[in-house]
């Protein structure tokens, strides 16, 4: 599995097509998460989906969907850029909701603050209209050594 995953990551980078990797993760597939490579950066996209609405009055995306999207973005970021030959396992996740996530496309970008041999710390920012006005920020810790 490890060699297959490394090969899939290398092919995804080469083709700039991450759908094969996303298909390996059922929740990412369910949400329809997409990856957009912009130079050395990766931006994750959660397309607007009526099934993800939590508050139909606004309408706004359910907070759990936003958190799940951000957690998966961090996990995928580690897989794609940190040379981990397996899916990282979440240790903890903390999110701050800053604005309502309205019914529109949502984007996330990740920054690895520290990666050791066993644990990686990742900061995630999610936005909709402009990156300077985030709808949520989060911090996640992942177990990155062999399972």
Secondary structure, 3 states (H helix, E strand, C coil): CHHHHHHHHHHHHHHCCCHHHHHCCHHHHHHCCEEEEECCEEEEEECCCHHHEEECCCCEECHHHHHHHHHHHHHHHHHHHCCCCCCCEEEEEEEEECCCCECCCEEEEEEEEEECCCEEEEEEEEECCCCCCEEEEEEEEEECCCC
